[in-house]
């Protein structure tokens, strides 16, 4: 089984549930521990913040300052000419999180955004610098197409950057409301974003209003497990590769260290979400090429071992 993100979670769970069907699983960027408060709520946004801060301290500070500046300008007559400041905040937040989640070579959108913010003309105010970051990653156009995720991060001249469809975004929103209840939020001053803690009561109201379904926050850990994952996988797991890139916000909810000789964690060095199993490109760094070869080697060893064991049993 091979899967990435939600598919990676399914791949690892399928291997655990049906070892007689699935010989092994490659679970790329699979946040199987982002349930039932196993992972801190602010983990996702903390990594987004870290990605931007590592790219540029001044860029990080500008983004931190921008939220209150949006509120200030929006409060003025004809300030932003929007229905409310929430719209701009939502689209900005989506742009930053998606840039970090899919900070893929060769474009590296986090670096592009920060280069634009830091390269704004001297004396530019906060929102002018923020807009310079938008121009850097999206180009200087009269109208920016906003997709179902809130903000398209497709970068200038790069047709390989993800541009999530309505079906993908709406499908995942429904899935989060039905089974994948991931308590992702953030507190006061613990990230570069304004506070937005995850509140289950509010989330239940959103799901019942939007989809007519009530979330099952404990279903994943009841059906698949998650608590004491190192102990459980060491006793009952085998032939699973968990690959995660440290720049991927979802990696905070992944399995990040080897559990046994056959349940292993492979880091995607400087990697982002699902980077190891996206189609290979000539611009891929050598470390990524070598990682993919290592994953194939491990999978081939599982198959060889299974065939050898099967042959021995038939003697």
Order of alpha helices (4+ residues) and beta strands (2+ residues): beta-alpha-beta-alpha-alpha-alpha-alpha-alpha-alpha-alpha-alpha-alpha-beta-beta-alpha
